[in-house]
Structures are given as C-alpha cells and as structure tokens.
Amino acid sequence: MDQLNTSGTSGASSTSSMENASSASSSSNAPNASNASSASSASSCMGSKPLVYFLCTGNSCRSQMADGFLKAIGGEQYEVLSAGLEAHGLNPRAVQVMKEAGVDISGHTSNVIDPEILNRAAYVITLCGHADEHCPVISNPNVIKRHWGFGDPARATGTEDEVMAQFRSVRDDIRLRVEAFVQTGK
C-alpha cells in the first residue's frame, strides 16, 4: 500500500483520523443490506475482490483521485477502475496534488466507460452530477450505485494558487469519502 501524506501539503506525512472519515457525508442512495450482500456474493462467485468503478464526465480529475485513493487505502479489499463519459486526458494538476498526498496517479490513463466493466462492477460510484444523470444503463441487478458529488476543480478560476487550492480541497474531500467507504462499505 502506498504511504499517504494526509497533511494536505507536500512534506512530512501524518496519519488521518477515521473520525474525520466517518464525518464525511454519506450518499442518499445508500443500499439496503440485501444489495450489499448481493454485490459481495456476486464478486465472491467470481473469485475476485469486488470491483469499484468510479465515473465522472472526463476521467481526468475526480474519478482519477478517487481511483488513486481507493487503490492506496483499500486496494487489498477492492479492485478499482475509473472512467468517464468522455476521455479528457489526465489533468496534470490532479497528478500534482495527489503526489503531494503520497499517491502517484501519473501512470493512470483517461478512459471512456466500458459497458462490460460497468456491468460486472459491484459498485458504480459517480463523482459528478453529469455522470450521475448520463450514466449508461447498468444491466447488473446486484450493482450498488452511489453518487458522491464533488465540484469540478478543473473549472476553478483565479490565480494559480487559488486554482491549486480548489484541487487540494476536492482531493481532501474525496480522500475522506474514500476512507469512510473503506471503513464502512458505504
């Protein structure tokens, strides 16, 4: 597992508190217990870890951050992939702020949603409203679909410092949400 820097800036690492993670907002689409066990059963039958598929509009920032954090924090529990409605390319600012947090996503690629992956996923998690509203039809009846809405840091305006502050804020919010997911499965 990658060592995470949870201080929010480059430099010395510290460990984040699960208390912070548990205070992260939970989805209003929380599954019932039977859906959660169905997703676990489906992935158990296949003999693999449950697949989490993170989706956003361009697979350049938010879904890449979530992918990187879940691989670093919960990669031993989950198979993790991400994609977008379109492939906008990996955002260099997202790479930079994730590197500051101790997670290297520089080798990631920006991908378009693959229907086969979408339909074998145990969890489909959208990270923006556009992806949530335009997500292709999922034929897997056991999938647990959640929406974790985050603002788009790629749309931030202002000075470079102000734009980077937006990227760091979204990164930190995504980290808290991923930590809560790893801890609770929700």
Contacts in CASP RR format, 6 or more apart in sequence:
PFRMAT RR
TARGET T0000
AUTHOR 0000-0000-0000
METHOD contacts of the structure
MODEL  1
MDQLNTSGTSGASSTSSMENASSASSSSNAPNASNASSASSASSCMGSKP
LVYFLCTGNSCRSQMADGFLKAIGGEQYEVLSAGLEAHGLNPRAVQVMKE
AGVDISGHTSNVIDPEILNRAAYVITLCGHADEHCPVISNPNVIKRHWGF
GDPARATGTEDEVMAQFRSVRDDIRLRVEAFVQTGK
1 72 0 8 1.000
1 73 0 8 1.000
1 74 0 8 1.000
1 75 0 8 1.000
1 76 0 8 1.000
2 71 0 8 1.000
2 72 0 8 1.000
2 102 0 8 1.000
2 103 0 8 1.000
2 104 0 8 1.000
3 13 0 8 1.000
3 102 0 8 1.000
4 13 0 8 1.000
4 16 0 8 1.000
4 69 0 8 1.000
4 72 0 8 1.000
4 73 0 8 1.000
4 101 0 8 1.000
4 102 0 8 1.000
4 103 0 8 1.000
4 175 0 8 1.000
5 11 0 8 1.000
5 12 0 8 1.000
5 13 0 8 1.000
5 14 0 8 1.000
5 100 0 8 1.000
5 101 0 8 1.000
5 102 0 8 1.000
6 13 0 8 1.000
6 14 0 8 1.000
6 15 0 8 1.000
6 16 0 8 1.000
6 101 0 8 1.000
6 175 0 8 1.000
7 13 0 8 1.000
7 14 0 8 1.000
8 100 0 8 1.000
8 101 0 8 1.000
8 168 0 8 1.000
8 171 0 8 1.000
8 172 0 8 1.000
9 100 0 8 1.000
9 168 0 8 1.000
10 99 0 8 1.000
10 100 0 8 1.000
11 100 0 8 1.000
13 102 0 8 1.000
16 175 0 8 1.000
16 176 0 8 1.000
16 179 0 8 1.000
18 179 0 8 1.000
18 183 0 8 1.000
20 176 0 8 1.000
20 179 0 8 1.000
21 176 0 8 1.000
21 177 0 8 1.000
21 179 0 8 1.000
21 180 0 8 1.000
21 183 0 8 1.000
22 180 0 8 1.000
22 183 0 8 1.000
22 184 0 8 1.000
23 176 0 8 1.000
24 173 0 8 1.000
24 176 0 8 1.000
24 177 0 8 1.000
24 179 0 8 1.000
24 180 0 8 1.000
25 177 0 8 1.000
26 180 0 8 1.000
26 186 0 8 1.000
27 146 0 8 1.000
27 147 0 8 1.000
27 148 0 8 1.000
27 186 0 8 1.000
28 147 0 8 1.000
29 145 0 8 1.000
29 146 0 8 1.000
29 147 0 8 1.000
30 146 0 8 1.000
30 186 0 8 1.000
31 39 0 8 1.000
31 144 0 8 1.000
31 146 0 8 1.000
31 186 0 8 1.000
35 142 0 8 1.000
35 144 0 8 1.000
36 144 0 8 1.000
36 185 0 8 1.000
38 141 0 8 1.000
38 142 0 8 1.000
39 50 0 8 1.000
39 122 0 8 1.000
39 123 0 8 1.000
39 142 0 8 1.000
39 143 0 8 1.000
39 144 0 8 1.000
40 50 0 8 1.000
40 122 0 8 1.000
41 142 0 8 1.000
42 122 0 8 1.000
42 140 0 8 1.000
42 142 0 8 1.000
43 49 0 8 1.000
43 50 0 8 1.000
43 51 0 8 1.000
43 122 0 8 1.000
46 120 0 8 1.000
48 79 0 8 1.000
49 75 0 8 1.000
49 76 0 8 1.000
49 77 0 8 1.000
49 78 0 8 1.000
49 79 0 8 1.000
50 77 0 8 1.000
50 78 0 8 1.000
50 79 0 8 1.000
50 122 0 8 1.000
50 123 0 8 1.000
51 78 0 8 1.000
51 79 0 8 1.000
51 80 0 8 1.000
51 81 0 8 1.000
51 117 0 8 1.000
51 120 0 8 1.000
51 121 0 8 1.000
51 122 0 8 1.000
51 123 0 8 1.000
52 70 0 8 1.000
52 78 0 8 1.000
52 79 0 8 1.000
52 80 0 8 1.000
52 81 0 8 1.000
52 121 0 8 1.000
52 122 0 8 1.000
52 123 0 8 1.000
52 125 0 8 1.000
53 81 0 8 1.000
53 82 0 8 1.000
53 83 0 8 1.000
53 117 0 8 1.000
53 118 0 8 1.000
53 121 0 8 1.000
53 123 0 8 1.000
53 124 0 8 1.000
53 125 0 8 1.000
54 62 0 8 1.000
54 63 0 8 1.000
54 66 0 8 1.000
54 67 0 8 1.000
54 70 0 8 1.000
54 80 0 8 1.000
54 81 0 8 1.000
54 82 0 8 1.000
54 83 0 8 1.000
54 125 0 8 1.000
54 127 0 8 1.000
55 63 0 8 1.000
55 82 0 8 1.000
55 83 0 8 1.000
55 84 0 8 1.000
55 85 0 8 1.000
55 113 0 8 1.000
55 124 0 8 1.000
55 125 0 8 1.000
55 126 0 8 1.000
55 127 0 8 1.000
55 131 0 8 1.000
55 135 0 8 1.000
56 62 0 8 1.000
56 63 0 8 1.000
56 82 0 8 1.000
56 84 0 8 1.000
56 85 0 8 1.000
56 126 0 8 1.000
56 127 0 8 1.000
56 128 0 8 1.000
56 130 0 8 1.000
56 131 0 8 1.000
57 84 0 8 1.000
57 85 0 8 1.000
57 86 0 8 1.000
57 88 0 8 1.000
57 128 0 8 1.000
57 130 0 8 1.000
57 131 0 8 1.000
57 152 0 8 1.000
58 84 0 8 1.000
58 85 0 8 1.000
58 86 0 8 1.000
58 87 0 8 1.000
58 88 0 8 1.000
58 89 0 8 1.000
58 110 0 8 1.000
59 82 0 8 1.000
59 83 0 8 1.000
59 84 0 8 1.000
59 86 0 8 1.000
59 87 0 8 1.000
59 88 0 8 1.000
59 89 0 8 1.000
59 110 0 8 1.000
59 111 0 8 1.000
59 112 0 8 1.000
60 88 0 8 1.000
60 89 0 8 1.000
60 90 0 8 1.000
60 91 0 8 1.000
60 94 0 8 1.000
60 110 0 8 1.000
60 154 0 8 1.000
61 91 0 8 1.000
61 93 0 8 1.000
61 94 0 8 1.000
61 152 0 8 1.000
61 153 0 8 1.000
61 154 0 8 1.000
61 167 0 8 1.000
61 170 0 8 1.000
62 127 0 8 1.000
62 128 0 8 1.000
62 150 0 8 1.000
62 151 0 8 1.000
62 152 0 8 1.000
62 153 0 8 1.000
62 170 0 8 1.000
62 174 0 8 1.000
63 82 0 8 1.000
63 83 0 8 1.000
63 84 0 8 1.000
63 127 0 8 1.000
64 82 0 8 1.000
64 90 0 8 1.000
64 91 0 8 1.000
64 94 0 8 1.000
64 98 0 8 1.000
64 105 0 8 1.000
64 108 0 8 1.000
64 110 0 8 1.000
65 94 0 8 1.000
65 97 0 8 1.000
65 98 0 8 1.000
65 105 0 8 1.000
65 170 0 8 1.000
65 171 0 8 1.000
65 174 0 8 1.000
65 175 0 8 1.000
66 82 0 8 1.000
66 125 0 8 1.000
66 127 0 8 1.000
66 148 0 8 1.000
66 174 0 8 1.000
66 177 0 8 1.000
66 178 0 8 1.000
67 80 0 8 1.000
67 81 0 8 1.000
67 82 0 8 1.000
67 105 0 8 1.000
67 108 0 8 1.000
68 80 0 8 1.000
68 98 0 8 1.000
68 103 0 8 1.000
68 105 0 8 1.000
68 108 0 8 1.000
69 101 0 8 1.000
69 103 0 8 1.000
69 174 0 8 1.000
69 175 0 8 1.000
69 178 0 8 1.000
69 179 0 8 1.000
70 78 0 8 1.000
70 80 0 8 1.000
70 178 0 8 1.000
70 181 0 8 1.000
70 182 0 8 1.000
71 80 0 8 1.000
71 103 0 8 1.000
72 102 0 8 1.000
72 103 0 8 1.000
73 178 0 8 1.000
73 179 0 8 1.000
73 182 0 8 1.000
74 80 0 8 1.000
74 182 0 8 1.000
77 182 0 8 1.000
78 123 0 8 1.000
81 111 0 8 1.000
81 117 0 8 1.000
81 121 0 8 1.000
82 108 0 8 1.000
82 111 0 8 1.000
83 111 0 8 1.000
83 112 0 8 1.000
83 113 0 8 1.000
83 114 0 8 1.000
83 117 0 8 1.000
84 110 0 8 1.000
84 111 0 8 1.000
84 112 0 8 1.000
84 113 0 8 1.000
84 131 0 8 1.000
85 112 0 8 1.000
85 113 0 8 1.000
85 130 0 8 1.000
85 131 0 8 1.000
85 134 0 8 1.000
86 112 0 8 1.000
87 110 0 8 1.000
87 111 0 8 1.000
87 112 0 8 1.000
88 110 0 8 1.000
89 109 0 8 1.000
89 110 0 8 1.000
90 105 0 8 1.000
90 106 0 8 1.000
90 107 0 8 1.000
90 108 0 8 1.000
90 109 0 8 1.000
90 110 0 8 1.000
91 154 0 8 1.000
93 153 0 8 1.000
93 154 0 8 1.000
93 163 0 8 1.000
93 164 0 8 1.000
93 167 0 8 1.000
94 105 0 8 1.000
94 153 0 8 1.000
94 167 0 8 1.000
94 171 0 8 1.000
95 105 0 8 1.000
95 106 0 8 1.000
96 164 0 8 1.000
96 167 0 8 1.000
97 164 0 8 1.000
97 167 0 8 1.000
97 168 0 8 1.000
97 171 0 8 1.000
98 104 0 8 1.000
98 105 0 8 1.000
98 171 0 8 1.000
99 106 0 8 1.000
100 168 0 8 1.000
101 171 0 8 1.000
101 175 0 8 1.000
113 135 0 8 1.000
113 136 0 8 1.000
115 136 0 8 1.000
118 124 0 8 1.000
118 136 0 8 1.000
118 138 0 8 1.000
118 140 0 8 1.000
119 138 0 8 1.000
119 139 0 8 1.000
119 140 0 8 1.000
119 143 0 8 1.000
120 140 0 8 1.000
121 138 0 8 1.000
121 140 0 8 1.000
121 143 0 8 1.000
122 142 0 8 1.000
122 143 0 8 1.000
122 144 0 8 1.000
123 143 0 8 1.000
123 144 0 8 1.000
123 145 0 8 1.000
123 146 0 8 1.000
124 135 0 8 1.000
124 138 0 8 1.000
124 143 0 8 1.000
124 144 0 8 1.000
124 145 0 8 1.000
124 146 0 8 1.000
125 145 0 8 1.000
125 146 0 8 1.000
125 147 0 8 1.000
125 148 0 8 1.000
126 132 0 8 1.000
126 135 0 8 1.000
126 145 0 8 1.000
126 146 0 8 1.000
126 147 0 8 1.000
126 148 0 8 1.000
126 149 0 8 1.000
127 148 0 8 1.000
127 149 0 8 1.000
127 150 0 8 1.000
127 174 0 8 1.000
128 149 0 8 1.000
128 150 0 8 1.000
128 151 0 8 1.000
128 152 0 8 1.000
129 147 0 8 1.000
129 149 0 8 1.000
132 147 0 8 1.000
132 149 0 8 1.000
135 145 0 8 1.000
138 145 0 8 1.000
148 174 0 8 1.000
148 177 0 8 1.000
150 170 0 8 1.000
150 173 0 8 1.000
150 174 0 8 1.000
151 170 0 8 1.000
153 163 0 8 1.000
153 166 0 8 1.000
153 167 0 8 1.000
153 169 0 8 1.000
153 170 0 8 1.000
153 171 0 8 1.000
156 162 0 8 1.000
156 163 0 8 1.000
156 166 0 8 1.000
156 167 0 8 1.000
157 163 0 8 1.000
180 186 0 8 1.000
END
